Amino acid sequence: MQILLANAKIMNTAAAIRKARGGDCAPWTEPQFQAVANQLAVEMAACDVDTLERELDCSRKLAAENWQRYQDFFTAEKLSAILAYNGQAYKHLKAATLSDDALRFGQQHLWITCFLYGLLRPMDAIVPYRMEHTVHLPSTDGHPINQYWRDRLTDVLIDSVKADDGVLLHLSTEEYEHLFDWTRVCREVRVVHPLFYVRQSDGGLKMQAVWAKACRGAMVRFVLQNQITTPDELCAFTHEGFEFDPRLGEPDFPHFVRE
């Protein structure tokens, strides 16, 4: 079973990772699409702060910070991808406390979706950056960057799933589906997409974004720690009151509910 998890906009510093890992934050591998990321980074570094503010749809302060990141792209200290991100999912993934065995399992089964590096294995070497799906650069030939990646990533993802057991555990988000020909992915492999709901006072179910992100990260941790290889084993997952409800959903859309 291969797993998809989205990257995060918030990133850790090397110092924070060293502190959390007892001095160990060294990556193991080079990203498969490092050469592509290098070219995109060069083009981002050529943009001024005004352009980055517009393209990244962020504050001027963040645009200036990321202008500097792209200036330093080739000299910045490299971090392991799974340790570098610090968004809501990653706070619950708690990668800094994973064992080496769990990280090795993740290296074979987990893909992190990303608009700069395309697809990352957890221990791939990356540097701090910010990239949005709507960014247009000379290399993208007038298209947003998610479309630019589609032809490069679709076969890689499908082939990796087929080389495993034909099952893709989708814990990324809809935004990142656009990195792929998602219709092809769903046609050629089995996609299992867990859904996380909070029970409301009126008995209805509501998906809350913060909880959904937290559960996606926690489920990745559960899979890596226990070396889960089949969708049926996901039924044992629990987190912060969320439990599998066999009365809801269907095999490819298992529902986890917090009462």
LUMZA-325322 format. One record per residue: residue number from 1; residue in one letter; z, x, y of N, C-alpha, C in turn. Coordinates in steps of 0.001 Angstrom, whole numbers, padded with zeros to 6 digits, always signed. Each point is the difference from the previous one (the first is absolute). Layout:
- seq,type,n.z,n.x,n.y,ca.z,ca.x,ca.y,c.z,c.x,c.y
- NUM,A,Z,X,Y,Z,X,Y,Z,X,Y $
...
//
This chain:
- seq,type,n.z,n.x,n.y,ca.z,ca.x,ca.y,c.z,c.x,c.y
- 1,M,+000000,+000844,-001188,+000000,-000844,+001188,+000000,+000882,+001241 $
- 2,Q,-000973,-000222,+000865,-000047,+000684,+001287,+000608,-000916,+001065 $
- 3,I,+000526,+000611,+001053,+000737,-000736,+001019,-000578,+000320,+001372 $
- 4,L,-000107,-001030,+000843,-000389,+000192,+001399,+001177,-000312,+000898 $
- 5,L,+000301,+000901,+000930,+001019,-000223,+001020,-000576,+000428,+001338 $
- 6,A,+000244,-000788,+001048,-000494,+000364,+001330,+000814,+001139,+000593 $
- 7,N,-000638,+000791,+000853,+000734,+001000,+000763,+000842,-000698,+001077 $
- 8,A,+000651,+000763,+000867,+000805,-000566,+001080,-000330,+000714,+001299 $
- 9,K,+000146,-000714,+001111,-000267,+000611,+001304,+001108,+000973,+000398 $
- 10,I,+001235,-000327,-000382,+001132,+000867,+000329,+000041,+001146,-001001 $
- 11,M,+000185,+001215,+000508,-000007,+001164,-000880,+001255,+000846,+000203 $
- 12,N,+000440,+000634,-001078,+001141,+000905,+000040,-000405,+001358,+000554 $
- 13,T,+000973,+000740,+000471,-000225,+001393,+000371,+000279,+000886,-001211 $
- 14,A,-000520,+001198,+000036,+000270,+000951,-001081,+001493,+000282,-000110 $
- 15,A,+000687,+000079,+001149,+001442,+000273,-000021,+000757,-001116,-000700 $
- 16,A,-000386,-001252,+000257,+000668,-001133,-000635,-000226,+000004,-001505 $
- 17,I,-001205,+000366,-000420,-000307,+000037,-001431,+000779,+001121,-000682 $
- 18,R,+000046,+001162,+000635,+000757,+001117,-000588,+001472,-000365,-000164 $
- 19,K,+000557,-000693,+000992,+001400,-000415,-000075,+000211,-000981,-001139 $
- 20,A,-000929,-000975,-000140,+000137,-001021,-001043,-000213,+000563,-001392 $
- 21,R,-000857,+001010,-000120,-000342,+000564,-001309,+000711,+001319,-000282 $
- 22,G,+000953,+000330,+000820,+000715,+001254,-000228,-000866,+001217,+000204 $
- 23,G,-000919,-000080,+000975,-000855,+001136,+000323,-001376,-000046,-000643 $
- 24,D,-000231,-000963,-000911,-001271,-000057,-000733,-000874,-001116,+000546 $
- 25,C,-001062,+000345,+000703,-000966,-001015,+000441,-001421,+000483,-000246 $
- 26,A,-000155,+001019,-000809,-001311,+000613,-000213,-000923,-000921,-000796 $
- 27,P,-001198,-000243,+000491,-000968,-000790,-000767,-000540,+000783,-001183 $
- 28,W,-000616,-000711,-000930,-000524,+000613,-001224,-001518,+000150,+000026 $
- 29,T,-000683,-000932,+000659,-001456,-000092,-000163,-000688,-000255,+001337 $
- 30,E,-001306,+000277,+000027,-000815,-000288,+001181,-000637,-001380,-000158 $
- 31,P,-000023,-000804,+001057,-000639,-001322,-000085,-001457,+000105,-000456 $
- 32,Q,-000424,-000982,-000760,-001365,-000005,-000515,-001031,-000005,+001123 $
- 33,F,+000338,-000662,+001123,-000941,-000122,+001110,+000444,+000829,+001210 $
- 34,Q,+000595,+001164,-000263,+000474,+000854,+001086,-001128,+000375,+000954 $
- 35,A,-001171,+000314,-000521,-001117,+000411,+000860,-000404,-001126,+000945 $
- 36,V,+000039,-001226,-000489,-000323,-001155,+000848,+001077,-000166,+001066 $
- 37,A,+001257,+000092,-000400,+001105,-000111,+000955,-000099,+001081,+001076 $
- 38,N,-000389,+001198,-000403,-000153,+001089,+000971,-001027,-000356,+001075 $
- 39,Q,-001130,-000545,-000438,-001050,-000361,+000957,+000464,-001113,+000937 $
- 40,L,+000657,-001007,-000567,+000506,-001093,+000832,+001045,+000510,+000985 $
- 41,A,+000850,+000925,-000441,+001032,+000563,+000873,-000623,+000788,+001149 $
- 42,V,-001060,+000748,-000274,-000696,+000745,+001048,-000529,-000963,+001064 $
- 43,E,-000548,-001123,-000449,-000547,-000978,+000936,+001106,-000714,+000769 $
- 44,M,+001135,-000252,-000644,+001141,-000591,+000705,+000556,+000981,+001029 $
- 45,A,+000022,+001287,-000332,+000512,+001023,+000919,-000875,+000128,+001248 $
- 46,A,-001263,-000391,-000119,-000911,+000072,+001143,+000172,-001176,+000960 $
- 47,C,+000770,-001011,-000402,+000240,-001164,+000857,+001106,+000313,+001001 $
- 48,D,-000100,-000578,+001191,+001091,+000154,+000957,+001055,-001072,-000256 $
- 49,V,+001104,+000077,+000724,+001112,-000925,-000236,-000424,-001440,+000286 $
- 50,D,-000791,-000225,+001025,-000458,-001364,+000316,-000780,-000590,-001167 $
- 51,T,-000877,+000803,-000580,-000807,-000484,-001127,+000884,-000296,-001206 $
- 52,L,+000962,+000875,-000283,+000896,-000230,-001133,+000860,-001240,+000223 $
- 53,E,+000437,-000214,+001229,+000787,-001198,+000296,-000797,-001252,-000336 $
- 54,R,-001285,+000018,+000315,-000869,-001143,-000277,-000335,-000094,-001487 $
- 55,E,-000410,+001090,-000606,-000434,-000025,-001398,+001158,-000286,-000965 $
- 56,L,+001169,+000549,+000298,+001150,-000194,-000880,+000790,-001256,+000362 $
- 57,D,-000387,-000642,+001115,+000661,-001233,+000453,+001518,+000203,+000057 $
- 58,C,+000404,+001022,+000742,+001417,+000368,+000058,+000391,+000300,+001441 $
- 59,S,+001262,+000278,+000217,+000485,+000354,+001324,-000537,+001370,+000418 $
- 60,R,+000078,+000267,+001288,-000471,+001303,+000479,+000866,+001121,-000555 $
- 61,K,+001299,-000273,-000152,+000892,+001012,-000559,-000421,+000371,-001420 $
- 62,L,-000296,-001011,-000823,-000445,+000272,-001369,-001372,+000669,-000012 $
- 63,A,-000854,-000402,+000926,-001325,+000632,+000080,+000141,+001482,+000315 $
- 64,A,+000889,+000338,+000930,+000212,+001403,+000357,+000592,+000776,-001174 $
- 65,E,+000944,-000613,-000708,+000598,+000651,-001167,-001071,+000297,-001053 $
- 66,N,-000881,-000954,-000218,-001013,+000189,-001038,-001158,+000876,+000473 $
- 67,W,-000226,+000058,+001308,-000943,+001002,+000513,+000499,+001383,-000401 $
- 68,Q,+001302,+000260,+000203,+000561,+001300,-000359,-000044,+000231,-001500 $
- 69,R,+000252,-001043,-000785,-000069,+000142,-001461,-001382,+000461,-000437 $
- 70,Y,-001032,-000577,+000604,-001357,+000383,-000404,-000371,+001396,+000517 $
- 71,Q,+000570,+000409,+001129,-000207,+001379,+000442,+000599,+000971,-001012 $
- 72,D,+001106,-000400,-000622,+000733,+000867,-000938,-000359,-000255,-001461 $
- 73,F,-001029,-000788,-000248,-000287,-000482,-001346,-000143,+001134,-001018 $
- 74,F,-000617,+001093,+000381,-000284,+001077,-000954,+001108,+001057,-000065 $
- 75,T,+001021,-000151,+000836,+001085,+000986,-000007,+001363,-000621,-000318 $
- 76,A,+000096,-001322,+000029,+001278,-000670,-000247,+000464,+000223,-001437 $
- 77,E,+001319,-000022,-000190,+000564,+000151,-001344,-000397,-001194,-000866 $
- 78,K,-000426,+000284,-001221,-000464,-001063,-000887,+001170,-000609,-000778 $
- 79,L,-000079,-001305,-000182,+001049,-000771,-000656,-000576,-000754,-001182 $
- 80,S,+000813,-000282,-000996,-000423,-000848,-001112,-000137,-001433,+000504 $
- 81,A,-001116,-000646,-000316,-000298,-001317,+000569,+001125,-001008,-000229 $
- 82,I,+000525,-000069,-001211,+000998,-001014,-000314,+001300,+000226,+000783 $
- 83,L,+000239,+001237,+000417,+001185,+000323,+000794,-000265,-000102,+001496 $
- 84,A,-001256,+000092,+000389,-000349,+000053,+001421,+000120,-001357,+000691 $
- 85,Y,-000281,-001080,-000726,+000019,-001327,+000620,+001408,-000572,+000040 $
- 86,N,+000272,-000795,+001053,+001356,-000497,+000199,+000016,-001441,+000491 $
- 87,G,-000977,-000801,-000405,-000006,-001414,+000344,+000930,-000792,-000909 $
- 88,Q,-000038,-001322,+000136,+000934,-000867,-000729,-000107,+000169,-001514 $
- 89,A,-001206,+000049,-000523,-000169,+000159,-001454,+000598,+001320,-000472 $
- 90,Y,-000195,+001050,+000795,+000453,+001330,-000411,+001512,+000154,+000118 $
- 91,K,+000615,-000755,+000903,+001465,+000016,+000074,+000614,-000528,-001292 $
- 92,H,-000690,-000939,-000647,+000500,-000575,-001254,-000547,+000739,-001224 $
- 93,L,-001081,+000714,+000170,-000493,+000883,-001059,+000944,+001198,-000189 $
- 94,K,+000568,+000476,+001114,+000982,+001095,-000041,-000530,+001194,-000798 $
- 95,A,-001184,+000451,+000390,-000680,+001050,-000763,+000794,+001286,-000067 $
- 96,A,+000806,+000291,+001029,+000751,+001250,+000022,+001009,+000096,-001134 $
- 97,T,+000369,-001147,-000583,+000982,+000003,-001086,-000638,-000178,-001375 $
- 98,L,-001329,-000017,-000062,-000674,-000109,-001292,+000088,+001324,-000751 $
- 99,S,+000105,-000088,-001295,+000024,+001207,-000832,-001395,+000615,-000060 $
- 100,D,-000058,+001258,-000405,-001301,+000647,-000181,-000825,-000712,-001067 $
- 101,D,+000653,-000524,-001032,-000724,-000754,-001032,-000656,-001237,+000598 $
- 102,A,+000740,-000701,+000861,-000551,-001194,+000639,-001162,+000368,+000913 $
- 103,L,+000121,+001103,+000725,-001084,+000440,+000878,-001230,+000409,-000803 $
- 104,R,+000222,+000659,-001126,-001137,+000373,-000848,-000705,-001245,-000541 $
- 105,F,+000793,-001003,-000395,-000600,-001255,-000458,-000793,-000639,+001143 $
- 106,G,+000584,+000003,+001194,-000700,-000551,+001152,-001292,+000733,+000303 $
- 107,Q,-000006,+001300,-000209,-001186,+000797,+000267,-001174,-000424,-000880 $
- 108,Q,+000292,-000539,-001154,-001036,-000468,-000920,-000354,-001472,+000187 $
- 109,H,+000880,-000771,+000658,-000191,-001452,+000014,-000033,-000642,+001382 $
- 110,L,+000503,+000664,+001023,+000104,-000627,+001321,-001067,+000519,+000958 $
- 111,W,-000680,-000942,+000657,-000906,+000310,+001098,+000602,-000565,+001286 $
- 112,I,-000017,+000783,+001070,+000413,-000463,+001322,-001257,-000179,+000850 $
- 113,T,-000211,-001218,+000485,-001174,-000286,+000824,+000239,+000466,+001430 $
- 114,C,-001049,+000503,+000634,+000184,+000694,+001276,-001336,+000063,+000740 $
- 115,F,+000004,-000283,+001313,-001243,-000022,+000759,-000489,+001392,+000413 $
- 116,L,+000857,+001011,-000074,-000443,+001358,+000322,-000392,+000783,-001246 $
- 117,Y,+000824,-000062,-001043,-000235,+000777,-001218,-000665,-000817,-001112 $
- 118,G,-000215,-001282,+000218,-000638,-000845,-001004,+000972,-000438,-001073 $
- 119,L,+000099,+000785,-001058,+000959,-000228,-001078,+000796,+001268,-000236 $
- 120,L,+001300,-000179,-000170,+000886,+001137,-000216,+000799,-000188,-001273 $
- 121,R,+000210,+001081,-000725,+001028,+000023,-001023,+001320,+000353,+000695 $
- 122,P,+001131,-000407,-000560,+001268,+000146,+000717,+000357,+001408,+000430 $
- 123,M,-000380,+001011,-000776,+000373,+001372,+000345,-001142,+000770,+000653 $
- 124,D,-000995,-000734,+000509,-001057,+000634,+000783,+000560,+000473,+001343 $
- 125,A,-000560,+001078,+000516,+000446,+000596,+001252,-000666,-000682,+001195 $
- 126,I,+000830,-000517,+000911,-000524,-000601,+001223,+000815,+000502,+001186 $
- 127,V,-000513,-000275,+001205,+000736,+000314,+001220,+000168,-001289,+000800 $
- 128,P,+000946,-000056,+000928,+000213,-001226,+000786,-001255,-000410,+000764 $
- 129,Y,-000261,-001298,+000060,-001204,-000527,+000643,+000197,-001493,+000257 $
- 130,R,-000921,-000587,+000694,-000100,-001452,+000095,-001474,-000350,-000020 $
- 131,M,-000361,-001014,-000791,-001385,-000459,-000087,+000007,-001504,-000256 $
- 132,E,-000903,-000713,+000654,-000110,-001447,-000175,-001363,-000362,-000596 $
- 133,H,-000053,-001160,-000636,-001233,-000402,-000695,-001142,-000295,+000960 $
- 134,T,+000306,-000253,+001276,-001033,-000371,+000962,-000592,+001201,+000739 $
- 135,V,+000496,+001198,-000253,-000472,+001190,+000726,-001483,+000249,-000279 $
- 136,H,-000741,+000325,+001069,-001411,+000380,-000114,-000137,+001457,+000420 $
- 137,L,-000703,+000788,-000800,-000213,+001409,+000276,-001465,+000349,-000258 $
- 138,P,-000477,+001154,+000490,-001396,+000370,-000282,-000341,-000039,-001488 $
- 139,S,+000930,+000428,-000847,-000274,+000014,-001446,-000161,-001392,-000588 $
- 140,T,+000609,-001001,+000634,-000054,-001350,-000569,-001253,-000755,+000431 $
- 141,D,-000828,+000626,+000840,-001309,-000543,+000359,+000101,-001435,+000524 $
- 142,G,+000965,-000200,+000896,+000119,-001305,+000649,+000792,-001024,-000772 $
- 143,H,+000446,+000335,-001197,+000773,-000931,-000814,+001486,+000331,+000074 $
- 144,P,+000865,-001006,-000176,+001432,+000306,-000078,+000287,+000852,-001231 $
- 145,I,+001098,+000725,+000066,+000250,+001029,-001011,+000223,-000581,-001391 $
- 146,N,+000494,-001244,-000100,+000178,-000559,-001342,-001345,-000198,-000698 $
- 147,Q,-001028,-000374,+000747,-001332,-000130,-000600,-000564,+001368,-000388 $
- 148,Y,+000292,+000990,+000812,-000440,+001370,-000282,+000517,+000468,-001359 $
- 149,W,+001226,-000378,-000329,+000606,+000454,-001257,-000500,-000768,-001224 $
- 150,R,-000502,-001193,+000176,-000233,-000905,-001136,-000871,+000622,-001099 $
- 151,D,-001117,+000556,+000382,-000909,+000579,-001005,+000595,+001252,-000651 $
- 152,R,+000903,+000682,+000692,+000593,+001218,-000536,+001147,-000280,-000974 $
- 153,L,+000694,-001110,+000194,+001232,-000228,-000742,-000113,-000992,-001155 $
- 154,T,-000942,-000919,+000063,-000041,-001072,-000990,-000140,+000528,-001418 $
- 155,D,-000969,+000884,-000223,-000194,+000533,-001352,+001176,+000856,-000451 $
- 156,V,+000592,+000741,+000932,+001149,+000843,-000352,+001141,-000861,-000524 $
- 157,L,+000294,-001090,+000705,+001080,-000885,-000432,-000329,-000668,-001330 $
- 158,I,-001171,-000573,-000110,-000378,-000700,-001232,-000002,+000956,-001184 $
- 159,D,-000573,+001178,+000188,-000060,+000968,-001098,+001392,+000440,-000440 $
- 160,S,+000914,+000181,+000947,+001349,+000437,-000372,+000730,-001095,-000774 $
- 161,V,-000233,-001260,+000367,+000644,-001112,-000709,-000581,-000135,-001405 $
- 162,K,-001309,+000101,-000113,-000637,-000096,-001316,+000409,+001156,-000905 $
- 163,A,+000204,+001179,+000578,+000407,+001159,-000803,+001440,-000133,-000469 $
- 164,D,+000753,-000871,+000632,+001374,-000284,-000422,-000053,-001147,-001006 $
- 165,D,+000460,-001187,+000366,-000032,-001123,-000945,-000711,-001219,+000560 $
- 166,G,-000690,+000177,+001154,-000758,-001105,+000577,+000812,-000933,+000867 $
- 167,V,+001258,+000362,+000298,+000872,-000871,+000796,+000356,+000695,+001309 $
- 168,L,-000151,-000735,+001103,+000372,+000490,+001325,+001147,-000851,+000535 $
- 169,L,+001131,+000631,+000292,+001142,-000676,+000601,-000155,+000104,+001517 $
- 170,H,-000276,-001124,+000626,-000335,-000049,+001423,+001267,-000234,+000826 $
- 171,L,+000556,+001094,+000539,+001173,-000078,+000868,-000330,+000501,+001404 $
- 172,S,-001291,+000109,+000283,-000455,+000298,+001343,-000083,-001326,+000759 $
- 173,T,-000688,-000035,+001136,-000112,-001233,+000775,-001467,-000361,+000188 $
- 174,E,-000220,-001232,+000444,-001372,-000499,+000129,-000829,+000879,+000933 $
- 175,E,+000623,+000540,+001028,-000704,+000857,+000956,-000697,+001160,-000696 $
- 176,Y,+000628,+000530,-001036,-000538,+001183,-000681,-001010,-000351,-001091 $
- 177,E,-000113,-001273,-000347,-001045,-000406,-000943,-001381,+000319,+000565 $
- 178,H,-000101,+000037,+001340,-001294,+000239,+000641,-000461,+001448,-000129 $
- 179,L,+000845,+000872,-000538,-000442,+001361,-000310,-000924,+000025,-001210 $
- 180,F,-000047,-001099,-000735,-000747,-000071,-001247,-000935,-001210,+000017 $
- 181,D,-000947,+000008,-000911,-000726,-001239,-000311,+000945,-000787,-000900 $
- 182,W,+000870,-000781,+000617,+001098,-000628,-000744,-000498,-001016,-001022 $
- 183,T,-001123,-000654,+000296,-000583,-000934,-000965,-000367,+000739,-001282 $
- 184,R,-000589,+001182,+000145,-000330,+000828,-001174,+001240,+000420,-000747 $
- 185,V,+001024,+000438,+000738,+001245,+000437,-000638,+000558,-001122,-000872 $
- 186,C,+000085,-001200,+000570,+000573,-001140,-000738,-000867,-000426,-001173 $
- 187,R,-001295,+000265,+000110,-000908,-000363,-001088,+000061,+000999,-001153 $
- 188,E,+000200,+001278,+000316,-000126,+001040,-001016,+001315,+000426,-000636 $
- 189,V,+001131,-000274,+000655,+001301,+000326,-000587,+000932,-001197,+000179 $
- 190,R,+001082,-000006,-000747,+001007,-001046,+000163,+000928,+000387,+001147 $
- 191,V,+000104,-000861,+000999,+000872,+000256,+001148,+001231,-000889,-000111 $
- 192,V,+001163,+000607,-000076,+001271,-000728,-000042,+000658,+000135,+001371 $
- 193,H,+000240,-001141,+000641,+000446,-000023,+001392,+001330,-000749,+000103 $
- 194,P,+001133,+000698,-000099,+001293,-000669,+000128,+000194,-000598,+001394 $
- 195,L,+000670,-001156,+000036,+000286,-000690,+001256,+001503,-000205,+000121 $
- 196,F,+000507,+000153,+001204,+001446,-000027,+000226,+000336,-001093,+001015 $
- 197,Y,+000877,-000931,-000411,+000319,-001160,+000830,+001506,-000143,+000180 $
- 198,V,+000367,-000584,+001146,+001392,-000363,+000269,+000103,-001522,-000053 $
- 199,R,+000971,-000501,-000759,+000210,-001444,-000103,+000609,-000507,+001303 $
- 200,Q,-000598,-001051,+000556,+000479,-000593,+001239,+001029,-001097,-000270 $
- 201,S,+000696,-000416,+001047,+001047,-001020,-000157,-000555,-001326,-000490 $
- 202,D,-001273,-000270,+000283,-000617,-001247,-000462,-000594,+000127,-001398 $
- 203,G,+000203,+001145,-000637,-000516,+000222,-001351,-001361,+000649,-000049 $
- 204,G,-000666,+000103,+001130,-001311,+000630,+000032,+000083,+001512,-000069 $
- 205,L,-001152,+000626,-000190,-000078,+001456,-000091,-000733,+000556,+001215 $
- 206,K,+000512,+001119,+000526,-000646,+000638,+001140,-000100,+001490,-000248 $
- 207,M,-001183,+000543,+000277,-000166,+001442,-000091,+000357,+000609,+001355 $
- 208,Q,+000958,+000904,+000025,+000427,+000669,+001220,-000449,+001449,-000060 $
- 209,A,-000737,+000430,+001018,-000671,+001304,-000038,+000962,+001153,-000258 $
- 210,V,+001155,-000017,+000659,+000941,+001110,-000166,+000475,+000089,-001442 $
- 211,W,+000335,-001152,-000598,+000456,+000000,-001391,-001130,+000369,-000946 $
- 212,A,-001215,-000472,+000282,-001133,+000321,-000869,-000242,+001511,-000027 $
- 213,K,+000053,+000643,+001173,-000183,+001449,+000057,+001112,+000713,-000758 $
- 214,A,+001239,-000464,+000202,+001134,+000622,-000681,-000149,-000091,-001506 $
- 215,C,-000408,-001160,-000488,-000136,-000195,-001447,-001149,+000801,-000580 $
- 216,R,-001076,+000160,+000761,-001106,+000822,-000501,+000457,+001438,-000217 $
- 217,G,+000734,+000533,+000978,+000510,+001356,-000159,+000983,+000116,-001139 $
- 218,A,+000902,-000988,-000100,+000998,+000025,-001068,-000654,-000134,-001372 $
- 219,M,-001077,-000782,-000087,-000680,-000151,-001285,-000695,+001306,-000400 $
- 220,V,-000573,+000706,+000966,-000586,+001308,-000323,+001086,+000916,-000542 $
- 221,R,+001162,+000007,+000625,+001105,+000818,-000491,+000367,-000392,-001434 $
- 222,F,+000092,-001300,-000255,+000332,-000514,-001333,-001018,+000478,-001036 $
- 223,V,-001276,-000074,+000353,-001065,+000411,-000921,+000077,+001496,-000275 $
- 224,L,+000187,+000800,+001045,+000023,+001453,-000168,+001247,+000457,-000757 $
- 225,Q,+001144,-000569,+000334,+001231,+000412,-000667,-000014,-000339,-001487 $
- 226,N,-000545,-001168,-000319,+000026,-000482,-001382,-001309,+000250,-000734 $
- 227,Q,-000948,+000643,+000689,-001307,+000312,-000578,-000619,-001246,-000644 $
- 228,I,-000058,-001050,+000812,-000561,-001286,-000428,-001511,+000130,-000156 $
- 229,T,-000530,-000508,-001103,-001442,+000125,-000245,-000705,-001330,-000234 $
- 230,T,+000748,-001121,-000076,-000626,-001305,-000240,+000537,-001026,+000988 $
- 231,P,-000829,-000979,+000390,+000452,-001033,+000936,+001190,-000803,-000520 $
- 232,D,+000087,-000227,-001305,+001106,-000790,-000551,+001358,+000630,+000313 $
- 233,E,+000040,+001322,+000078,+001265,+000689,+000269,+000495,-000222,+001427 $
- 234,L,-000880,-000481,+000881,+000401,-000253,+001379,+000988,-001158,+000107 $
- 235,C,+000046,-000837,-001014,+000889,-001167,+000038,+001466,+000405,+000129 $
- 236,A,+000330,+001214,-000383,+001392,+000461,+000069,+000374,+000487,+001396 $
- 237,F,-000954,+000045,+000915,+000270,+000499,+001352,+000907,-000952,+000768 $
- 238,T,+001013,+000553,+000640,+000855,-000742,+000934,+000264,+000894,+001203 $
- 239,H,+000187,-000647,+001158,+000309,+000776,+001205,+000561,-000919,+001071 $
- 240,E,+001202,+000298,+000456,+000612,-000730,+001117,-000072,-001521,-000206 $
- 241,G,+000232,-000445,-001231,+000000,-001428,-000289,-001326,-000557,-000476 $
- 242,F,-001080,+000778,+000072,-001307,-000452,-000493,-000042,+000164,-001511 $
- 243,E,-000439,-001046,-000689,-000143,+000027,-001451,-001286,-000701,-000394 $
- 244,F,-000534,+000379,-001132,-001197,-000643,-000535,+000300,-001444,-000351 $
- 245,D,-000894,-000900,+000404,+000129,-001418,-000340,-001176,-000390,-000886 $
- 246,P,+000236,-000159,-001299,-001106,-000292,-000925,-000606,-001388,+000193 $
- 247,R,+000677,-000838,+000772,-000512,-001370,+000214,-001096,-000030,+001058 $
- 248,L,-000146,+001060,+000730,-000937,+000034,+001119,-001112,+001009,-000257 $
- 249,G,-001085,-000162,+000745,-001081,+000971,-000071,-000745,-000024,-001319 $
- 250,E,-000631,+001118,-000298,-000769,+000180,-001222,+000034,+001484,-000343 $
- 251,P,-000475,+000399,-001171,+000164,+001396,-000422,-000472,+001043,+001014 $
- 252,D,-001105,-000262,+000687,-000507,+000984,+000956,+000620,-000142,+001400 $
- 253,F,+000809,-001037,+000195,+000696,-000212,+001277,+001460,-000353,-000285 $
- 254,P,+000763,+000949,-000579,+001388,-000279,-000299,+000800,-000232,+001284 $
- 255,H,+000886,-001005,-000036,+000797,-000345,+001163,+001437,+000523,-000165 $
- 256,F,+000494,+000626,+001041,+001386,+000467,+000051,+000667,-000711,+001175 $
- 257,V,+001112,-000681,-000274,+000597,-000903,+000973,+001437,+000408,+000288 $
- 258,R,+000349,-000042,+001266,+001402,+000182,+000423,+000554,-001376,+000352 $
- 259,E,+000961,-000439,-000790,+000567,-001342,+000195,+000986,-000005,+001163 $
//
